[in-house]
């Protein structure tokens, strides 16, 4: 007779299933990590807390070998492992950088070193680290133009500005690259190509930790705050964790200290900062599902789209909002329209005889039931407009995915961004429905 399984057994199986879904698969056996581990050990670093792993939701990251306690130092990476401008100055590039005028920026120095070391291949002392870096990136600067056109309008403008800025840095640095010709047997233009430079720029921009260096005459006045931290840079981002990350002047190590406990075989995260999805995509090349910082911005044009054009006081109302900085940070979020958005709409919806009360509106006071209802109705109209626009963009992305398989990864990234915005807008629409019902 088959033995029956009780409630305790079912709960245990469900817990096991849930944990196995999120549990990573160790990658410590892979050749690139075996070599990296040897390289780090030679530089006096050996990790006993974490192991490289691949996770179903986040991809490559670091997994805890044992339970980690709050406040525990989980990584203490010696200064000798860090790739900084000091590393560059001490290298074969140092003499060329020191005599170049006008002085290079610290960022350009790091990018130049990365390109040169990657070109060196097996001869590079940094090869074990370089082998663990991504071969390509998904920052907007790397996206194909037809994919960039699918981004939300403000983000599209930022993406194009980023592309222009990086290309300008590359073109303005060509003379310096040519000065390095004595170091190479091949023509420098074949080594320092735009694609190689773009890879190096993205590596620094997406993976560097903050490490402030003193001002040096051989560099420009731009802040020297970037350091590449092998192994440590495998840690993925989560907005739900708190860690302390800093360079310890006493131990001369870059340390990561946990802010909460972590169970064995769980992924260990750090927090890159309170970034929304636009900023995460722009700076790091990814979108975070269910990001609590994510929101949908409302522009001034959209703010007045559904207001009566016959309102003779509209310019004055806009001026008041501008003078008191109420035309910025107007958003829809997971918890509905922001207080700033509703307050701006309440002021814009004031009738002529109510306008003298505008200061009370900015202080959060209720002027009239009619004003409350009208502002909520306008907010709902704006929200529904965004929902329709988002659904339309998702259809465009879907059609492009069907037609161009070569862009599938880039298009999937953009699709995730729009899908997250749709979820936020749908949540906001539901909350607005509730608020509208409450004022009836």
DAHU-V804683 format. One record per pair of residues at least 12 apart in sequence whose ideal C-beta (glycine too) atoms are under 10 Angstrom apart, sorted by the first residue. I is the first residue (numbers start at 1). GAP is how many residues later the second one is. D is the distance in whole Angstrom. If there is no record, write none. Layout:
# DAHU-V804683
I;GAP;D
I;GAP;D
This chain:
# DAHU-V804683
19;244;9
19;246;8
19;247;9
20;36;10
21;34;10
21;35;7
21;36;9
22;33;7
22;34;7
22;35;7
22;36;9
22;243;10
22;244;8
22;245;7
23;30;8
23;32;8
23;33;8
23;40;8
23;242;6
23;243;8
23;244;8
24;27;9
24;28;9
24;29;3
24;30;6
24;31;4
24;32;8
24;33;10
24;34;9
24;35;10
24;36;9
24;37;7
24;38;9
24;39;5
24;40;10
24;241;7
24;242;8
24;243;6
25;28;6
25;29;5
25;30;8
25;31;9
25;38;9
26;25;5
26;26;7
26;27;5
26;28;8
26;37;7
26;39;9
26;239;9
27;24;8
27;25;5
27;26;6
27;27;6
27;33;7
27;34;10
27;36;9
27;207;10
28;22;10
28;23;5
28;24;6
28;25;8
28;35;9
28;37;10
29;23;10
30;22;8
30;24;10
30;102;9
31;97;10
31;100;8
32;20;9
32;95;10
32;96;7
32;97;10
32;98;10
32;99;5
32;100;5
32;101;10
33;18;9
33;19;5
33;27;10
33;95;9
33;98;9
33;99;7
33;198;9
33;201;9
34;94;9
35;92;8
35;93;4
35;94;9
35;96;7
35;97;9
36;16;8
36;91;10
36;92;5
36;93;6
36;94;10
36;95;7
36;96;6
36;194;7
36;195;7
36;198;10
37;14;10
37;15;9
37;91;8
37;194;8
38;90;7
39;42;9
39;86;9
39;87;8
39;88;8
39;89;4
39;90;7
39;92;10
39;93;10
39;191;8
39;192;9
40;37;8
40;38;9
40;40;10
40;41;6
40;88;8
40;89;9
40;190;7
40;191;6
42;38;9
42;39;10
42;83;10
42;86;9
43;34;9
43;35;6
43;36;9
43;37;5
43;38;5
43;39;10
43;187;9
44;33;10
44;34;5
44;35;10
44;36;7
44;37;8
44;209;9
45;30;9
45;31;8
45;32;6
45;33;5
45;35;8
45;36;6
45;185;9
45;186;7
45;187;10
45;208;8
47;15;9
47;18;9
47;27;8
47;28;7
47;29;9
47;30;9
47;184;7
47;185;10
48;17;7
48;18;8
48;26;10
49;13;9
49;14;10
49;15;7
49;16;6
49;17;7
49;19;7
49;23;8
49;24;9
49;25;5
49;26;7
49;27;10
49;207;10
49;209;10
49;213;9
49;219;8
50;12;4
50;13;7
50;14;6
50;15;7
50;16;10
50;18;9
50;24;6
50;25;7
50;181;8
50;182;10
50;184;8
50;185;8
50;206;10
50;212;10
50;217;10
50;218;6
51;12;5
51;13;8
51;14;6
51;214;9
51;217;10
52;80;8
52;179;8
52;182;6
53;181;9
53;212;9
53;214;7
53;215;10
55;181;8
55;211;10
55;212;5
57;179;9
57;210;9
57;232;8
58;178;5
58;179;9
58;180;9
58;209;7
58;211;8
58;228;9
58;230;9
59;177;8
59;227;9
60;72;9
60;74;9
60;174;6
60;176;8
61;173;6
61;174;7
61;175;4
61;176;10
61;177;10
61;206;5
61;207;7
61;208;8
62;12;9
62;13;8
62;169;8
62;170;9
62;171;10
62;172;5
62;173;6
62;174;8
62;194;10
62;205;7
62;206;5
62;207;9
62;208;9
63;171;10
63;199;10
63;201;9
63;202;6
63;203;7
63;204;6
63;205;7
64;194;10
64;198;5
64;199;7
64;200;6
64;201;6
64;202;5
64;203;8
64;204;5
65;199;7
65;200;8
66;196;9
66;197;9
66;198;5
66;199;9
67;194;7
67;195;7
67;196;6
67;197;5
67;198;9
67;199;9
68;190;5
68;192;9
68;193;6
68;194;4
68;195;8
68;196;8
68;198;9
68;200;7
69;189;7
69;191;9
69;192;6
69;193;8
70;172;10
70;187;9
70;188;6
70;189;7
70;190;5
70;191;5
70;192;9
71;173;9
71;186;6
71;187;6
71;188;8
71;189;9
71;190;10
72;184;10
72;185;7
72;186;5
72;189;9
72;190;9
73;171;9
73;175;9
73;178;10
73;180;9
73;182;5
73;183;7
73;184;5
73;185;8
74;158;10
74;161;9
74;169;8
74;181;9
74;182;5
74;183;7
74;184;6
74;188;8
74;194;6
74;196;10
75;154;9
75;156;7
75;157;5
75;159;10
75;160;8
75;168;10
75;170;9
75;178;9
75;179;8
75;180;7
75;181;4
75;182;9
75;193;9
75;195;10
76;156;10
76;172;8
76;175;7
76;176;10
76;177;4
76;178;8
76;179;5
76;180;8
76;181;9
77;132;9
77;150;10
77;152;6
77;153;8
77;154;7
77;155;5
77;156;10
77;170;9
77;176;6
77;177;5
77;178;8
77;179;8
78;173;8
78;174;7
78;175;5
78;176;8
79;132;9
79;148;9
79;168;8
79;169;10
79;172;9
79;173;5
79;174;7
79;175;8
80;172;9
80;173;10
81;48;8
81;146;10
81;147;9
81;148;7
81;149;6
81;150;8
81;151;8
81;172;9
81;173;8
82;127;8
82;129;7
82;145;5
82;146;7
82;147;6
82;148;8
82;150;9
82;165;8
82;170;10
82;171;9
82;172;6
83;27;7
83;30;8
83;31;8
83;34;9
83;43;7
83;46;7
83;47;10
83;120;10
83;121;9
83;125;9
83;143;9
83;144;7
83;145;4
83;146;8
83;147;7
84;22;9
84;25;10
84;26;8
84;29;10
84;124;9
84;127;7
84;129;7
84;140;8
84;141;10
84;142;8
84;143;5
84;144;8
84;145;10
85;12;9
85;19;9
85;20;10
85;21;5
85;22;9
85;24;5
85;25;7
85;28;9
85;126;10
85;128;6
85;131;8
85;133;9
85;134;7
85;139;6
85;140;10
85;141;8
85;142;9
86;125;10
86;127;7
86;130;9
86;138;9
86;141;9
87;22;9
87;23;9
87;26;7
87;30;10
87;39;9
87;140;9
87;141;9
88;16;9
88;18;9
88;20;10
88;21;5
88;22;6
88;23;10
88;24;7
88;25;5
88;26;9
88;28;9
88;29;10
88;130;10
88;131;10
89;20;8
89;24;10
89;127;8
89;129;7
89;130;9
91;18;10
91;21;10
91;22;6
91;25;8
91;26;9
91;34;9
91;35;10
92;21;10
92;24;8
92;28;10
92;88;9
92;91;6
93;16;7
93;19;6
93;20;6
93;23;7
93;24;10
93;87;7
93;90;8
94;15;9
94;19;10
94;124;8
96;16;9
96;80;8
96;83;6
96;84;6
96;86;9
96;87;8
97;12;6
97;15;8
97;16;9
97;79;8
97;82;10
97;83;10
97;119;10
97;121;6
97;122;8
98;118;9
98;119;8
98;120;5
98;121;10
99;80;9
99;119;9
100;73;10
100;75;9
100;76;6
100;79;7
100;80;10
100;118;8
102;74;10
102;118;7
103;113;9
103;114;7
103;115;6
103;116;5
103;117;5
103;118;8
103;119;9
104;69;8
104;72;7
104;114;8
104;115;6
104;116;7
104;118;9
105;64;8
105;68;9
105;114;7
105;115;5
105;116;9
105;117;5
105;118;9
105;119;9
106;98;10
106;107;7
106;109;10
106;110;9
106;112;10
106;113;5
106;114;8
106;116;6
106;117;7
106;118;4
106;119;8
106;120;7
107;62;8
107;93;10
107;94;8
107;97;6
107;98;8
107;101;9
107;112;10
107;113;9
107;115;7
107;116;9
107;117;9
107;118;10
107;119;7
108;61;7
108;62;9
108;64;9
108;65;6
108;68;8
108;69;10
108;89;9
108;92;10
108;93;9
108;96;10
108;111;9
108;112;9
108;114;9
109;67;10
109;109;9
109;110;7
109;111;10
109;115;9
109;117;10
110;90;8
110;91;9
110;93;9
110;94;5
110;98;8
110;114;10
110;116;6
110;117;9
110;118;7
111;55;10
111;58;8
111;59;9
111;62;8
111;81;9
111;85;9
111;86;6
111;87;9
111;88;9
111;89;4
111;90;5
111;91;10
111;92;8
111;93;6
111;94;10
112;61;8
112;64;8
112;65;7
112;68;8
112;80;8
112;85;9
112;88;8
113;13;9
113;87;8
113;91;10
113;115;10
114;12;9
114;16;8
114;19;9
114;82;9
114;83;9
114;85;8
114;86;4
114;87;9
114;89;6
114;90;7
114;114;8
115;62;9
115;65;10
115;73;10
115;76;7
115;77;6
115;78;9
115;81;5
115;82;6
115;83;10
115;84;8
115;85;5
115;86;10
115;88;10
116;61;10
116;64;8
116;67;7
116;68;8
116;72;10
116;75;7
116;76;8
116;80;10
116;84;9
117;12;9
117;13;6
117;83;9
118;12;6
118;13;10
118;15;9
118;73;9
118;78;7
118;81;8
118;82;8
118;85;9
119;65;8
119;67;8
119;69;10
119;71;9
119;72;5
119;73;9
119;77;8
120;64;10
120;71;10
126;102;9
126;104;8
128;102;8
129;99;8
129;100;10
129;101;4
129;102;8
129;104;9
130;73;9
130;100;9
132;98;7
132;99;8
132;101;9
132;102;8
133;66;8
133;67;10
133;69;10
133;70;6
133;73;10
133;74;8
133;95;9
133;97;9
133;100;9
134;65;8
134;68;8
134;69;8
134;72;8
134;73;9
134;151;9
135;64;8
136;59;10
136;62;10
136;63;7
136;66;8
136;149;10
136;273;9
137;61;8
137;62;7
137;64;9
137;65;4
137;66;8
137;68;9
137;69;6
137;70;10
137;147;9
137;148;5
137;149;10
138;64;9
138;68;9
138;143;8
138;146;9
138;147;4
138;148;7
138;149;10
138;271;7
138;272;7
138;274;10
138;275;6
138;276;10
139;20;9
139;23;7
139;24;9
139;27;9
139;59;9
139;62;9
139;63;5
139;66;7
139;67;7
139;142;8
139;143;7
139;144;7
139;145;7
139;146;4
139;147;9
140;15;8
140;16;8
140;18;7
140;19;3
140;20;8
140;21;10
140;22;6
140;23;7
140;138;10
140;141;7
140;142;6
140;143;10
140;145;8
140;270;10
140;273;10
140;274;10
141;18;7
141;19;9
141;20;10
141;21;5
141;22;5
141;23;9
141;24;8
141;25;5
141;26;9
141;57;7
141;60;8
141;61;7
141;64;9
141;141;9
141;144;9
142;17;10
142;20;10
142;21;9
142;24;10
142;53;10
142;56;7
142;57;9
142;59;10
142;60;6
142;143;7
142;268;8
143;16;7
143;20;9
143;138;9
143;142;9
143;264;9
143;267;5
143;268;9
143;270;8
143;271;8
144;260;9
144;262;9
144;263;6
144;266;6
144;267;9
145;14;10
145;15;9
145;18;9
146;254;7
146;258;8
146;261;7
146;264;9
146;265;9
147;12;9
147;250;9
147;253;8
147;257;9
147;260;6
147;262;10
147;263;5
147;264;6
147;266;8
147;267;6
148;12;7
148;14;10
148;15;8
148;262;9
148;266;9
149;247;9
149;265;10
150;243;6
150;244;10
150;246;6
150;247;6
150;250;7
150;260;9
150;261;8
150;264;5
150;265;9
150;267;9
150;268;8
151;127;9
151;130;8
151;131;10
151;242;9
151;263;6
151;266;7
151;267;9
152;125;10
152;126;7
152;144;8
152;145;8
152;234;10
152;237;9
152;238;9
152;241;8
152;262;10
152;265;8
152;266;8
152;269;7
153;144;10
153;146;8
153;236;10
154;124;8
154;143;6
154;145;7
155;122;9
155;123;5
155;124;9
155;126;7
155;127;7
155;142;9
155;259;10
155;262;8
158;120;8
158;121;9
158;123;10
158;124;6
159;119;10
159;122;8
159;123;7
161;121;10
162;39;10
162;43;9
162;120;7
162;121;9
163;35;9
165;36;10
166;28;9
166;31;8
166;32;7
166;35;6
166;36;9
166;39;9
167;27;7
167;30;9
167;31;9
169;28;8
169;32;7
170;22;8
170;23;9
170;24;6
170;26;10
170;27;5
170;28;8
170;31;8
171;23;9
171;26;10
173;19;8
173;24;8
174;14;9
174;15;8
174;18;8
174;23;10
176;12;10
176;16;9
177;12;8
177;14;8
177;15;4
177;16;10
177;20;9
178;14;9
180;12;8
202;82;10
202;83;7
203;25;7
203;30;9
204;22;6
204;23;9
204;24;7
205;21;9
205;77;10
205;78;7
205;79;8
205;80;9
206;27;9
206;66;10
206;77;7
206;78;5
206;79;6
206;80;9
207;19;9
207;20;10
207;21;6
207;22;8
207;23;10
207;25;9
207;26;5
207;27;9
207;77;9
208;17;8
208;18;4
208;19;6
208;20;6
208;21;8
208;25;8
209;16;9
209;17;8
209;18;5
209;19;8
209;20;5
209;23;7
209;24;7
209;26;10
209;36;7
209;37;9
209;38;9
209;45;7
209;47;9
209;61;9
210;13;10
210;15;5
210;16;8
210;17;8
210;35;8
210;36;8
210;37;9
210;44;10
211;13;9
211;14;6
211;15;7
211;16;4
211;17;10
211;18;8
211;34;10
211;35;9
211;36;5
211;43;7
212;12;7
212;13;5
212;14;10
212;15;9
212;35;8
213;12;7
213;13;9
213;14;8
227;20;8
227;27;7
229;16;9
229;18;10
229;25;6
229;27;9
232;13;9
232;22;7
232;23;9
232;24;7
232;38;9
233;37;10
234;34;10
235;21;7
235;32;9
235;33;6
235;34;6
235;35;5
235;36;10
235;37;10
236;31;7
236;32;9
236;33;6
236;34;8
236;36;9
236;50;9
236;52;10
237;32;7
237;33;7
237;34;6
237;35;4
237;36;9
237;38;8
237;43;7
237;47;7
237;49;8
237;51;7
237;54;10
238;29;8
238;30;9
238;31;4
238;32;8
238;33;6
238;34;9
238;50;8
238;53;10
239;30;9
239;32;6
239;33;9
239;34;9
239;35;7
239;36;8
239;37;10
239;41;10
239;49;7
239;51;9
239;52;6
239;53;6
239;54;6
239;55;9
240;20;9
240;29;8
240;31;8
240;50;10
240;52;8
241;17;8
241;18;6
241;19;7
241;21;9
241;27;8
241;28;5
241;29;7
241;30;5
242;15;10
242;16;8
242;17;3
242;18;7
242;27;10
242;28;9
242;29;7
243;12;10
243;13;6
243;14;6
243;15;6
243;16;5
243;17;9
243;25;9
243;26;8
243;27;5
243;28;6
244;12;7
244;13;4
244;14;8
244;15;7
244;26;10
245;12;8
245;25;6
245;26;9
256;12;9
256;14;6
258;12;9
259;12;9
272;12;7
272;16;10
273;20;9
274;17;10
274;18;9
274;19;5
275;13;8
275;16;8
275;18;6
275;19;9
276;12;9
276;15;7
276;16;9
276;17;5
276;18;5
276;19;6
276;20;9
276;21;9
276;55;9
276;57;9
276;144;10
277;12;9
277;14;5
277;16;8
277;17;5
277;18;9
277;19;10
277;139;9
277;140;6
277;143;6
277;144;8
277;147;9
278;15;10
278;16;8
278;17;9
278;18;10
278;19;8
278;139;8
278;143;10
279;14;8
279;15;10
280;13;9
280;14;9
280;137;9
281;132;7
281;133;9
281;135;9
281;136;6
285;128;8
286;127;7
286;130;9
286;131;10
287;125;10
287;126;6
287;127;9
287;128;9
287;129;5
287;130;5
287;131;9
287;132;9
287;133;6
287;134;10
288;128;9
288;132;8
289;127;7
289;130;8
289;131;6
289;134;9
290;44;8
290;130;8
290;133;8
290;134;10
291;43;9
291;129;7
291;133;9
292;41;9
292;42;7
292;43;9
293;40;9
293;41;10
294;37;10
294;39;7
294;40;7
294;123;9
294;126;6
294;127;8
294;129;9
294;130;6
295;34;9
295;35;10
295;36;4
295;37;6
295;38;4
295;39;8
295;40;10
295;43;8
295;46;10
295;126;9
295;129;7
295;133;9
296;34;10
296;35;6
296;36;4
296;37;8
296;41;10
296;86;10
296;87;9
296;90;6
296;91;10
296;94;8
296;124;9
296;125;5
296;126;9
296;128;6
296;129;6
296;132;8
297;31;9
297;32;8
297;33;7
297;34;5
297;35;8
297;41;10
297;44;10
297;89;10
297;124;10
298;29;10
298;31;9
298;32;4
298;33;6
298;34;7
298;39;8
298;40;9
298;42;10
298;43;6
298;46;9
298;47;9
298;81;9
298;84;6
298;85;9
298;88;8
299;28;9
299;31;8
300;18;7
300;21;9
300;22;9
300;27;5
300;28;9
300;30;8
300;44;9
302;28;9
302;80;6
302;83;7
302;84;8
303;15;9
303;18;9
303;23;10
303;24;7
303;27;7
303;38;8
303;41;6
303;42;7
303;45;7
303;75;9
303;76;10
303;79;8
304;13;9
304;14;7
304;40;10
304;41;10
304;44;7
304;74;9
305;73;9
305;76;8
305;77;7
305;80;7
306;39;10
306;71;8
306;72;5
306;73;9
306;74;9
306;75;5
306;76;7
306;79;8
307;38;9
307;41;6
307;42;7
307;67;9
307;71;7
307;74;10
308;41;10
311;37;8
311;38;9
311;39;9
311;40;9
311;41;9
312;40;8
313;35;9
313;37;8
313;38;9
313;39;6
313;42;6
313;45;10
314;34;7
316;39;8
316;42;9
317;27;9
317;30;6
317;31;5
317;32;9
317;33;7
317;38;7
317;41;8
318;26;10
318;29;9
318;30;8
320;24;10
320;27;7
320;28;9
320;30;10
320;35;9
320;38;6
320;39;9
320;41;9
320;42;8
321;19;10
321;22;9
321;23;6
321;26;6
321;27;8
321;37;9
321;41;9
324;19;10
324;20;10
324;23;9
324;34;9
324;35;9
324;38;6
325;15;9
326;14;6
326;15;9
326;17;7
326;18;5
326;21;7
326;22;10
326;35;10
326;36;7
327;13;9
327;17;7
328;12;8
328;16;10
329;12;9
330;12;9
330;13;9
330;14;6
330;15;9
330;52;10
331;93;9
331;97;9
332;47;8
332;50;8
332;51;6
332;54;7
332;55;10
332;89;9
332;92;6
332;93;6
332;94;10
332;95;8
332;96;4
332;97;9
332;99;9
332;100;9
333;91;6
333;92;10
333;94;8
333;95;7
333;98;9
334;89;8
334;90;6
334;93;5
334;94;8
334;97;9
335;89;10
335;92;8
335;93;8
335;96;7
336;43;9
336;47;9
336;88;10
336;91;7
336;92;5
336;93;9
336;94;8
336;95;3
336;96;6
336;98;9
336;99;7
337;38;9
337;39;9
337;42;5
337;43;9
337;45;9
337;46;7
337;91;6
337;92;10
337;94;8
337;95;7
337;98;9
338;90;10
339;25;8
340;22;10
341;34;9
341;38;7
341;41;9
341;42;10
341;87;10
342;22;10
342;30;9
342;33;6
342;34;8
342;36;10
342;37;6
342;90;10
342;93;9
343;18;6
343;19;6
343;20;9
343;21;7
343;32;9
344;17;9
344;18;9
344;31;9
344;35;10
345;16;10
345;26;9
345;29;8
345;30;4
345;31;8
345;32;9
345;33;5
345;34;6
345;37;8
346;12;9
346;14;10
346;15;5
346;16;9
346;18;9
346;19;10
346;20;9
346;21;7
346;22;10
346;25;6
346;26;7
346;28;8
346;29;4
346;30;9
346;32;10
346;33;10
347;12;10
347;13;10
347;14;5
347;15;7
347;20;9
347;24;9
347;28;9
348;13;10
348;26;9
348;27;8
348;30;8
349;12;9
349;18;9
349;19;10
349;21;9
349;22;6
349;23;9
349;24;9
349;25;4
349;26;5
349;27;9
349;28;9
349;29;7
349;30;10
350;17;7
350;18;9
350;21;6
350;24;9
350;25;9
351;16;9
351;17;8
351;19;8
351;20;8
351;23;9
354;13;5
354;14;7
354;16;9
354;17;7
355;12;10
357;14;9
361;14;10
366;73;10
369;70;6
369;71;9
370;69;10
371;68;10
372;63;9
372;64;9
372;66;9
372;67;5
373;62;10
373;63;7
373;66;5
373;67;8
374;65;10
375;60;10
375;64;10
376;56;6
376;57;9
376;59;5
376;60;5
376;61;10
376;62;9
376;63;7
377;55;9
377;59;7
377;62;10
379;49;8
379;50;10
379;52;10
379;53;6
379;56;9
379;57;9
380;48;9
380;49;7
380;52;5
380;53;8
380;55;9
380;56;7
381;51;10
382;43;10
382;46;10
382;50;10
383;41;10
383;42;6
383;43;9
383;44;10
383;45;5
383;46;5
383;47;10
383;48;9
383;49;6
383;50;10
384;41;8
384;45;7
384;48;9
385;40;10
386;35;8
386;36;9
386;38;9
386;39;5
386;42;9
386;43;9
387;34;9
387;35;7
387;38;5
387;39;7
387;41;9
387;42;7
388;37;10
389;29;9
389;32;10
389;33;10
389;36;9
390;27;10
390;28;6
390;29;8
390;30;10
390;31;6
390;32;5
390;33;10
390;34;9
390;35;6
390;36;9
391;27;9
391;31;7
391;34;10
392;26;10
393;21;8
393;22;9
393;24;9
393;25;5
393;28;9
393;29;9
394;20;9
394;21;7
394;24;5
394;25;7
394;27;9
394;28;7
395;23;10
396;15;10
396;18;10
396;19;10
396;22;9
397;14;6
397;15;9
397;16;10
397;17;6
397;18;5
397;19;10
397;20;9
397;21;7
397;22;9
398;13;9
398;17;7
399;12;10
400;14;9
400;15;9
401;13;10
401;14;7
